[in-house]
Amino acid sequence: MIGRLNHIAVVVPDLVAAAGIYRNTLGAKVSAPLDLPEHGVTTVFVELANTKIELLHPLGDNSPVAKFLASNQAGGVHHCCFEVEDIRAARDKLRASGARVLGDGEPRLGAHNKPVLFLHPKDFCGTLIELEQA
């Protein structure tokens, strides 16, 4: 069902500093910051030959990653994103197998303007999973 790894998301306490590490120290191509108010984050994508790293920073106090950052002050891996061909079919199949889809279960547009869903980490070995329609 899952396709290629789209990205690994890392929550960071300082987005500018983190982007600088990937750009200047590691020599990666780094996108400009993008505010996503509907998700409560500011994101930067580090583009690699075979995938991306998404750097996440809270956008406002109600950000879903603010709590993560409060518990992990240095930041850390937040989620893995996999592509699926049909996000609604994937959701239905996962629900039928007992997996929990977070939120209301309806896909919403993610950072790439494609439908996304998140799956409960307790159902996937402690890892938050994002599915993005390819």
Backbone as a printed PyTorch tensor [residue, N CA C, xyz], in Angstrom:
tensor([[[  0.8170,  -1.1920,   0.0000],
         [  0.0000,   0.0000,   0.0000],
         [  0.8640,   1.2610,   0.0000]],

        [[  1.8660,   1.3420,   0.9030],
         [  2.6660,   2.5640,   0.9160],
         [  3.6610,   2.5490,  -0.2300]],

        [[  3.9250,   3.7440,  -0.7120],
         [  4.8930,   3.9120,  -1.7800],
         [  6.2040,   4.4110,  -1.2170]],

        [[  6.8010,   5.3350,  -1.9220],
         [  8.1210,   5.8050,  -1.5050],
         [  8.0380,   6.6880,  -0.2640]],

        [[  9.1670,   6.7730,   0.4230],
         [  9.3050,   7.6740,   1.5580],
         [  9.3320,   9.0910,   1.0050]],

        [[  8.3670,   9.9100,   1.3990],
         [  8.3280,  11.2890,   0.9230],
         [  9.2610,  12.1710,   1.7380]],

        [[  9.1720,  12.0530,   3.0870],
         [ 10.0590,  12.8370,   3.9410],
         [ 10.0550,  12.3180,   5.3650]],

        [[ 11.0820,  12.7310,   6.0970],
         [ 11.1700,  12.5590,   7.5380],
         [ 11.0540,  13.9600,   8.1230]],

        [[ 10.1660,  14.1400,   9.1020],
         [  9.9710,  15.4540,   9.7020],
         [ 10.7080,  15.5460,  11.0310]],

        [[ 11.4060,  16.6460,  11.2070],
         [ 12.1810,  16.9000,  12.4150],
         [ 11.7170,  18.2290,  13.0050]],

        [[ 11.2830,  18.2080,  14.2640],
         [ 10.9040,  19.4370,  14.9540],
         [ 12.1810,  20.0940,  15.4580]],

        [[ 12.2960,  21.3960,  15.2410],
         [ 13.5000,  22.1240,  15.6350],
         [ 13.1290,  23.3480,  16.4730]],

        [[ 13.9750,  23.6920,  17.4600],
         [ 13.6880,  24.8680,  18.2800],
         [ 14.0120,  26.1900,  17.5840]],

        [[ 14.8960,  26.1580,  16.5890],
         [ 15.2960,  27.3630,  15.8630],
         [ 15.3730,  27.0090,  14.3800]],

        [[ 14.3700,  27.4230,  13.6320],
         [ 14.2610,  27.0550,  12.2200],
         [ 15.3870,  27.6460,  11.3820]],

        [[ 15.7560,  28.8760,  11.6430],
         [ 16.8290,  29.5200,  10.8790],
         [ 18.1520,  28.8000,  11.1110]],

        [[ 18.4500,  28.4910,  12.3760],
         [ 19.7000,  27.7960,  12.6920],
         [ 19.7130,  26.4010,  12.0840]],

        [[ 18.5960,  25.6880,  12.1810],
         [ 18.5320,  24.3270,  11.6320],
         [ 18.7050,  24.3450,  10.1180]],

        [[ 18.0340,  25.2750,   9.4350],
         [ 18.1790,  25.3850,   7.9810],
         [ 19.6270,  25.6850,   7.6200]],

        [[ 20.2700,  26.5240,   8.4180],
         [ 21.6700,  26.8580,   8.1810],
         [ 22.5850,  25.6600,   8.3140]],

        [[ 22.3120,  24.8020,   9.2710],
         [ 23.1260,  23.5840,   9.4480],
         [ 23.0300,  22.7090,   8.2050]],

        [[ 21.8150,  22.5010,   7.7170],
         [ 21.6450,  21.6500,   6.5400],
         [ 22.2280,  22.3050,   5.2910]],

        [[ 22.0690,  23.6330,   5.1560],
         [ 22.5540,  24.3410,   3.9730],
         [ 24.0810,  24.5190,   4.0180]],

        [[ 24.5860,  25.0810,   5.1190],
         [ 25.9840,  25.4990,   5.1810],
         [ 26.9380,  24.3970,   5.6140]],

        [[ 26.5180,  23.5880,   6.5710],
         [ 27.3980,  22.5430,   7.0830],
         [ 27.3230,  21.2790,   6.2390]],

        [[ 26.0960,  20.8940,   5.8640],
         [ 25.9140,  19.6470,   5.1100],
         [ 25.8100,  19.8630,   3.6030]],

        [[ 25.6860,  21.1040,   3.1450],
         [ 25.6640,  21.4060,   1.7200],
         [ 24.3960,  21.0170,   0.9960]],

        [[ 23.2730,  20.9640,   1.7090],
         [ 22.0100,  20.5680,   1.0860],
         [ 21.2630,  21.7850,   0.5400]],

        [[ 20.3780,  21.5220,  -0.4140],
         [ 19.4810,  22.5440,  -0.9290],
         [ 18.3230,  22.6720,   0.0580]],

        [[ 18.0630,  23.9060,   0.5100],
         [ 17.0540,  24.1510,   1.5380],
         [ 16.0460,  25.1700,   1.0150]],

        [[ 14.7710,  24.8720,   1.1820],
         [ 13.7200,  25.7750,   0.7110],
         [ 13.5680,  26.9670,   1.6510]],

        [[ 12.8220,  27.9460,   1.1870],
         [ 12.4520,  29.0720,   2.0370],
         [ 11.4090,  28.6010,   3.0450]],

        [[ 11.3090,  29.2450,   4.2050],
         [ 10.2830,  28.8710,   5.1870],
         [  8.8860,  29.1200,   4.6210]],

        [[  7.9690,  28.2490,   5.0070],
         [  6.5820,  28.3640,   4.5790],
         [  5.6920,  28.2070,   5.8000]],

        [[  4.8890,  29.2410,   6.1030],
         [  3.9300,  29.1610,   7.2050],
         [  2.7100,  28.3810,   6.7410]],

        [[  2.2990,  27.4150,   7.5600],
         [  1.0930,  26.6360,   7.2950],
         [  0.1580,  26.7970,   8.4910]],

        [[ -0.5900,  27.9130,   8.5390],
         [ -1.4350,  28.1910,   9.6980],
         [ -2.4560,  27.0910,   9.9920]],

        [[ -2.9620,  26.4440,   8.9330],
         [ -3.9610,  25.3850,   9.1450],
         [ -3.3640,  24.1660,   9.8400]],

        [[ -2.0490,  24.0280,   9.8230],
         [ -1.3560,  22.9320,  10.5040],
         [ -0.6070,  23.4220,  11.7430]],

        [[ -0.5310,  24.7340,  11.9210],
         [  0.1360,  25.2930,  13.0870],
         [  1.6450,  25.1590,  13.0630]],

        [[  2.2390,  25.1590,  11.8670],
         [  3.6890,  25.0050,  11.7600],
         [  4.2590,  25.9230,  10.6890]],

        [[  5.5350,  26.1970,  10.8530],
         [  6.3390,  26.7590,   9.7730],
         [  7.2670,  25.6420,   9.3510]],

        [[  7.4050,  25.4530,   8.0540],
         [  8.1670,  24.3170,   7.5430],
         [  9.2290,  24.7680,   6.5500]],

        [[ 10.3080,  24.0270,   6.5390],
         [ 11.3830,  24.1910,   5.5640],
         [ 11.6980,  22.7890,   5.0570]],

        [[ 11.8930,  22.6440,   3.7550],
         [ 12.2430,  21.3370,   3.2140],
         [ 13.7050,  21.3050,   2.7820]],

        [[ 14.3970,  20.2870,   3.2480],
         [ 15.7660,  20.0020,   2.8370],
         [ 15.6410,  18.9610,   1.7380]],

        [[ 16.0800,  19.2950,   0.5370],
         [ 15.8980,  18.4160,  -0.6160],
         [ 17.1310,  17.5400,  -0.8100]],

        [[ 16.9010,  16.2330,  -0.7950],
         [ 17.9620,  15.2620,  -1.0100],
         [ 17.6890,  14.5180,  -2.3110]],

        [[ 18.6490,  13.7660,  -2.7860],
         [ 18.4930,  13.0560,  -4.0590],
         [ 17.3590,  12.0340,  -4.0080]],

        [[ 17.1490,  11.3940,  -2.8570],
         [ 16.1770,  10.3040,  -2.8020],
         [ 14.9720,  10.5870,  -1.9100]],

        [[ 14.9630,  11.6950,  -1.1690],
         [ 13.8260,  12.0460,  -0.3130],
         [ 14.0120,  13.4760,   0.1830]],

        [[ 13.2490,  13.8610,   1.2040],
         [ 13.3630,  15.1880,   1.7920],
         [ 13.3850,  15.0540,   3.3170]],

        [[ 13.8960,  16.0780,   3.9590],
         [ 13.7620,  16.2360,   5.3990],
         [ 12.9360,  17.4880,   5.5970]],

        [[ 11.8870,  17.3820,   6.3770],
         [ 11.0360,  18.5310,   6.6680],
         [ 11.4030,  19.0470,   8.0540]],

        [[ 11.8580,  20.2800,   8.1240],
         [ 12.1330,  20.9190,   9.4030],
         [ 10.8690,  21.6470,   9.8360]],

        [[ 10.3910,  21.3440,  11.0340],
         [  9.1430,  21.9130,  11.5480],
         [  9.4080,  22.7840,  12.7560]],

        [[  8.7050,  23.8970,  12.8180],
         [  8.7750,  24.7840,  13.9780],
         [  7.3500,  25.2250,  14.2910]],

        [[  7.0100,  25.3370,  15.5850],
         [  5.6450,  25.7490,  15.9410],
         [  5.2980,  27.1260,  15.3740]],

        [[  4.0780,  27.2470,  14.9060],
         [  3.5250,  28.5240,  14.4570],
         [  2.3860,  28.8390,  15.4200]],

        [[  2.6960,  29.5370,  16.4920],
         [  1.6910,  29.8670,  17.5080],
         [  1.6990,  28.8720,  18.6590]],

        [[  1.0800,  29.2850,  19.7530],
         [  1.0640,  28.4800,  20.9750],
         [  0.2330,  27.2130,  20.8590]],

        [[ -0.7330,  27.1870,  19.9590],
         [ -1.6020,  26.0120,  19.8100],
         [ -1.0810,  25.0220,  18.7820]],

        [[  0.1390,  25.1960,  18.3430],
         [  0.7370,  24.3090,  17.3540],
         [  0.8240,  22.8880,  17.8990]],

        [[  0.5160,  21.8970,  17.0620],
         [  0.6580,  20.5090,  17.5250],
         [  2.1000,  20.1200,  17.8140]],

        [[  3.0710,  20.8500,  17.2590],
         [  4.4620,  20.5030,  17.5440],
         [  5.0250,  21.2860,  18.7310]],

        [[  4.2770,  22.2550,  19.2610],
         [  4.7410,  23.0070,  20.4360],
         [  4.8770,  22.0840,  21.6360]],

        [[  3.9140,  21.1990,  21.8150],
         [  3.9670,  20.2460,  22.9370],
         [  5.1610,  19.2980,  22.7680]],

        [[  5.3930,  18.8420,  21.5440],
         [  6.5390,  17.9820,  21.2560],
         [  7.8300,  18.6970,  21.6340]],

        [[  7.9420,  19.9640,  21.2340],
         [  9.1500,  20.7370,  21.5050],
         [  9.3050,  21.0150,  23.0020]],

        [[  8.2000,  21.2100,  23.7100],
         [  8.2680,  21.4190,  25.1590],
         [  8.8400,  20.1830,  25.8620]],

        [[  8.5250,  19.0040,  25.3410],
         [  9.0220,  17.7470,  25.9220],
         [ 10.3990,  17.3670,  25.3950]],

        [[ 10.7730,  17.8970,  24.2490],
         [ 12.0490,  17.5850,  23.6000],
         [ 12.6970,  18.8980,  23.1970]],

        [[ 13.2890,  19.5930,  24.1490],
         [ 13.7490,  20.9570,  23.9190],
         [ 14.7860,  21.0930,  22.8120]],

        [[ 15.5390,  20.0420,  22.5520],
         [ 16.5200,  20.0810,  21.4680],
         [ 15.8880,  19.7330,  20.1240]],

        [[ 14.6070,  19.3380,  20.1400],
         [ 13.9150,  18.9080,  18.9290],
         [ 14.1020,  17.4210,  18.7110]],

        [[ 13.7240,  16.9370,  17.5450],
         [ 13.8870,  15.5250,  17.2290],
         [ 12.9510,  15.0760,  16.1350]],

        [[ 13.0780,  13.8020,  15.7640],
         [ 12.2370,  13.2310,  14.7090],
         [ 10.7840,  13.2460,  15.1700]],

        [[  9.9060,  13.7600,  14.3270],
         [  8.4860,  13.8850,  14.6510],
         [  7.6310,  12.8490,  13.9290]],

        [[  7.8370,  12.6930,  12.6150],
         [  7.0450,  11.7110,  11.8670],
         [  7.7400,  11.3110,  10.5700]],

        [[  7.2380,  10.2100,  10.0000],
         [  7.6690,   9.7330,   8.6820],
         [  6.4800,   9.8720,   7.7470]],

        [[  6.7210,  10.3360,   6.5360],
         [  5.6560,  10.5010,   5.5530],
         [  5.8860,   9.5710,   4.3740]],

        [[  4.8570,   8.7740,   4.0830],
         [  4.8950,   7.8470,   2.9580],
         [  3.8350,   8.2440,   1.9340]],

        [[  4.1400,   8.0360,   0.6830],
         [  3.1710,   8.3090,  -0.3760],
         [  2.2460,   7.1260,  -0.5750]],

        [[  1.0000,   7.4080,  -0.9080],
         [  0.0150,   6.3930,  -1.2740],
         [ -0.6670,   6.8550,  -2.5550]],

        [[ -1.1180,   5.9040,  -3.3580],
         [ -1.7760,   6.2670,  -4.6200],
         [ -3.1400,   6.9020,  -4.3960]],

        [[ -3.9190,   6.3330,  -3.4840],
         [ -5.2800,   6.8040,  -3.2180],
         [ -5.4420,   6.9110,  -1.7130]],

        [[ -5.4360,   8.1310,  -1.1990],
         [ -5.4080,   8.3280,   0.2500],
         [ -6.6860,   7.8450,   0.9360]],

        [[ -7.8210,   8.0060,   0.2830],
         [ -9.0830,   7.5400,   0.8980],
         [ -9.1540,   6.0120,   0.9240]],

        [[ -8.6990,   5.3770,  -0.1360],
         [ -8.6690,   3.9090,  -0.1570],
         [ -7.6930,   3.3850,   0.9000]],

        [[ -6.5450,   4.0570,   1.0380],
         [ -5.5670,   3.6650,   2.0620],
         [ -6.1680,   3.8320,   3.4480]],

        [[ -6.8350,   4.9500,   3.6780],
         [ -7.4900,   5.1920,   4.9720],
         [ -8.5020,   4.0970,   5.2870]],

        [[ -9.3290,   3.7730,   4.3200],
         [-10.3650,   2.7680,   4.5470],
         [ -9.7600,   1.4070,   4.8420]],

        [[ -8.7200,   1.0410,   4.1240],
         [ -8.0590,  -0.2440,   4.3470],
         [ -7.4070,  -0.2800,   5.7300]],

        [[ -6.7620,   0.8210,   6.1100],
         [ -6.1160,   0.8830,   7.4170],
         [ -7.1360,   0.8120,   8.5360]],

        [[ -8.2180,   1.5590,   8.4230],
         [ -9.2850,   1.4980,   9.4370],
         [ -9.8500,   0.0920,   9.5610]],

        [[-10.0480,  -0.5680,   8.4250],
         [-10.5920,  -1.9340,   8.4440],
         [ -9.6580,  -2.8940,   9.1660]],

        [[ -8.3580,  -2.5830,   9.1620],
         [ -7.3980,  -3.4450,   9.8510],
         [ -7.1890,  -3.0260,  11.3070]],

        [[ -7.9140,  -1.9740,  11.7520],
         [ -7.8420,  -1.5520,  13.1460],
         [ -6.9530,  -0.3610,  13.4260]],

        [[ -6.3190,   0.2050,  12.4090],
         [ -5.4570,   1.3660,  12.6110],
         [ -6.3120,   2.6100,  12.8650]],

        [[ -5.7950,   3.5010,  13.6880],
         [ -6.4980,   4.7420,  14.0090],
         [ -5.9590,   5.8980,  13.1740]],

        [[ -6.8850,   6.5900,  12.5160],
         [ -6.5580,   7.7890,  11.7520],
         [ -6.8380,   8.9790,  12.6640]],

        [[ -5.8860,   9.8860,  12.7820],
         [ -6.0440,  11.0300,  13.6760],
         [ -6.9750,  12.0820,  13.0870]],

        [[ -7.5040,  12.9260,  13.9550],
         [ -8.4180,  13.9840,  13.5240],
         [ -9.7580,  13.4050,  13.1420]],

        [[-10.4180,  14.0620,  12.2200],
         [-11.7390,  13.5950,  11.7900],
         [-11.6690,  12.5220,  10.7060]],

        [[-10.4500,  12.1730,  10.2930],
         [-10.2800,  11.1160,   9.2930],
         [-10.3870,  11.5820,   7.8590]],

        [[-10.6910,  12.8530,   7.6720],
         [-10.7720,  13.3920,   6.3120],
         [ -9.4310,  14.0050,   5.9330]],

        [[ -8.9450,  13.6920,   4.7350],
         [ -7.6770,  14.2780,   4.3020],
         [ -7.7800,  15.7980,   4.2180]],

        [[ -6.6640,  16.4490,   4.5100],
         [ -6.5750,  17.8930,   4.3120],
         [ -5.2770,  18.1830,   3.5790]],

        [[ -5.1740,  19.3680,   3.0160],
         [ -3.9940,  19.6960,   2.2130],
         [ -2.7780,  19.8910,   3.1040]],

        [[ -1.6700,  19.2620,   2.6980],
         [ -0.4170,  19.3820,   3.4200],
         [  0.4920,  20.4160,   2.7780]],

        [[  1.7550,  20.3770,   3.1660],
         [  2.7360,  21.3670,   2.7120],
         [  2.9640,  21.3310,   1.2060]],

        [[  2.6860,  20.1960,   0.5600],
         [  2.8790,  20.0830,  -0.8960],
         [  1.5810,  20.2800,  -1.6600]],

        [[  0.5580,  20.8110,  -0.9790],
         [ -0.7780,  21.0050,  -1.5700],
         [ -1.3800,  19.7040,  -2.0640]],

        [[ -1.0700,  18.6240,  -1.3660],
         [ -1.6520,  17.3120,  -1.6550],
         [ -2.3470,  16.8200,  -0.4010]],

        [[ -3.3830,  15.9780,  -0.5460],
         [ -4.1040,  15.4790,   0.6310],
         [ -3.2010,  14.6250,   1.5380]],

        [[ -3.3310,  14.8560,   2.8500],
         [ -2.5640,  14.1010,   3.8370],
         [ -3.4660,  13.6270,   4.9700]],

        [[ -3.0200,  12.5690,   5.6350],
         [ -3.6400,  12.0380,   6.8520],
         [ -2.5260,  11.6170,   7.7940]],

        [[ -2.8290,  11.5980,   9.0880],
         [ -1.8710,  11.1070,  10.0730],
         [ -2.4490,   9.8880,  10.7800]],

        [[ -1.5650,   8.9330,  11.0800],
         [ -1.9540,   7.6830,  11.7340],
         [ -1.3750,   7.6460,  13.1410]],

        [[ -2.1330,   7.0960,  14.0690],
         [ -1.7490,   7.0810,  15.4830],
         [ -0.4350,   6.3330,  15.6910]],

        [[  0.5090,   6.9590,  16.4050],
         [  1.8160,   6.3070,  16.6060],
         [  1.7410,   4.9950,  17.3820]],

        [[  0.7590,   4.8320,  18.2440],
         [  0.6510,   3.5890,  19.0160],
         [  0.3430,   2.3860,  18.1220]],

        [[ -0.1730,   2.6500,  16.9320],
         [ -0.4780,   1.5640,  15.9940],
         [  0.7030,   1.2450,  15.0740]],

        [[  1.7790,   2.0630,  15.1370],
         [  2.9080,   1.9010,  14.2160],
         [  4.2410,   2.0050,  14.9490]],

        [[  4.3880,   1.1440,  15.9480],
         [  5.6710,   0.9950,  16.6600],
         [  6.1600,   2.3110,  17.2760]],

        [[  5.2430,   3.1590,  17.7230],
         [  5.6080,   4.4020,  18.3690],
         [  5.9540,   5.5320,  17.4250]],

        [[  5.7050,   5.3620,  16.1330],
         [  6.0480,   6.3800,  15.1390],
         [  4.7920,   6.9900,  14.5400]],

        [[  4.7010,   8.3180,  14.5840],
         [  3.6220,   9.0220,  13.9040],
         [  3.8690,   8.8830,  12.4080]],

        [[  2.8340,   8.4500,  11.6920],
         [  2.9330,   8.2510,  10.2450],
         [  2.0350,   9.2470,   9.5350]],

        [[  2.5850,   9.9060,   8.5380],
         [  1.8020,  10.7640,   7.6490],
         [  1.6860,  10.0470,   6.3170]],

        [[  0.4920,  10.0440,   5.7710],
         [  0.2890,   9.5380,   4.4130],
         [ -0.0220,  10.7360,   3.5220]],

        [[  0.6190,  10.7620,   2.3500],
         [  0.3910,  11.8410,   1.3830],
         [  0.0220,  11.2090,   0.0500]],

        [[ -1.0420,  11.7050,  -0.5510],
         [ -1.4330,  11.1870,  -1.8570],
         [ -0.3800,  11.5730,  -2.8930]],

        [[  0.0960,  10.5870,  -3.6320],
         [  1.1370,  10.8280,  -4.6410],
         [  0.5700,  11.5480,  -5.8480]]])
